[in-house]
């Protein structure tokens, strides 16, 4: 059975063969592997691995994994696992040094992969055994009944890609390219013939590695001929703001944008991955497609359970049809999550590209962020959800990830508790998975000046400590022993909420907003409150959230008669159990077919009421 989470009442016209519903929600914990277990608090800007420390695979020990599991997590996305460019000397292990002129930060971007068939040596206790150490982590994670996700970055690779441990018959990207032409279908890269690459002109007094120097830092990097840059720049000297540390992969898309491969017929929009797999079996396909398919299958063989695909919309949807159908034929339960930001492309990448899940950033995340910041209305959330009705189970919800500002940063809202109602909505609005970024549950503010880039986001480029999270790590006791009382309370909130969501049947069932009905019929109810109902055959929930940081709300919430009818509630009084804290008693009164619940909400308080 597929890992896609389908609502039991799905009647999407665009998907006539729905996959049977799974009974529980998935909760993804994104964790930056090199930051998780680092207890060093020096936090020197541009600090070396010796100065600022680094976490290891071994830090995810049984105690750490047990605590992650107990938080309510079903899947761990270990970010930064594939071997990417780093400024650290591993020549003793046969690894070439990377040039700081084409590396961002001292620890390097995890999205500039240098070797897809091995892992980041920084993360290993013994770099010579780095792949074996990661395989042991996969096994430990599985022992704690969680699934393992890693990144695949199909749009680009590091400028200096070198596969040291390729399986037999696997050649490196570009090894067989015809470099005398800009484009050939089976070239892995695009070229600027007879032209040498030039390092960008640095801006804002930037210098690689900050004030430190490195023998390779000379404003030069030998690349002849120059390749297109990862974000599509065709300049031999990319701009400072381009993805200059990477080169773009060629998927058989000509420089004029036309496609040099078979186009997937629209009829496949409605077909399952098996039909997609059969379609491509007889087709002549570009070399880059095969290389990435082989990479994915390699990691599945090692025990990885799924992937997060970086910038998926920059790669043709036909490739994803080929790639994901190949993955699903090997593991039908593989969890496939993609970064796609254009809502006009969502349905193509889900149905044609066979993605399980896409980031719900542009619609839900952006809307909730505005509400949290005080200049958005909750009225917009039901509108977003209605627009997503046919694909809501495919749209992964989050409030933080490595690309977004930390909630507690001053540029977001400055206080982690302000996210509590937003987190309830994110976790209970739909059947989609929910994602939490490590440190979010203890209010990490992202204040560190790490080196490359500025604060508000926890650095993905440098060796750094993550202070609130480190207080939970507590010298690798992983027991929260150094957390403040407010941080402990926040983590307890996340734990209560996430554990409820993974056990709830109703959250995989039906949804109906009651917000606009209550705005019209309920005194003291306004656009800083949100309400909706979720239900299944076995469970009926009423969710009410107060997004206001200062205002108490007291009102008689109404449950419209059509919902009372659907729920087949008889009698006048029904007891309600509050699922988050259970400290208050609630009752549902039915009068002339309309349900009424007296609700009192403190600032930022939410209730999940379960009808008994």
Secondary structure by P-SEA (a helix, b strand, c coil): cccbbbbccccccccccccccccbbbbbbbbccccccccccccccccccccccccccccccaaaaaaaaaacccccccccccccccccccccccbbbbbcccccccccccccccccccccccccccccaaaaaaaaaaaaaaaacbbbbbbbbcccccccccccccccccccccccccccccccccccccccccbbbbcccccccccccccccccccccbbbbccccccccccccccccccccccbbbbbccccccccccccccccccccccaaaaaaaaccccccaaaaaaaaaaaaaaaaccccccccccccccaaaaaaaaaaaaaacccbbbbbbcccccccccccccccccccccccccaaaaaaaaaccccaaaaaaaaaaaccccccbbbbccccccccccccccccccccaaaaaaaaaccccbbbbbccccccccccccccccccccccccccccccaaaaaaacccccccccccaaaaaaaaaaaaaaaaaaacccccbbbbbaaaaaaaccccccccccccccccccbbbbbbbbccccccccccccccaaaaaaacccccbbbbbbcccccbbbbbbbcccbbbbbcccccccccccccc
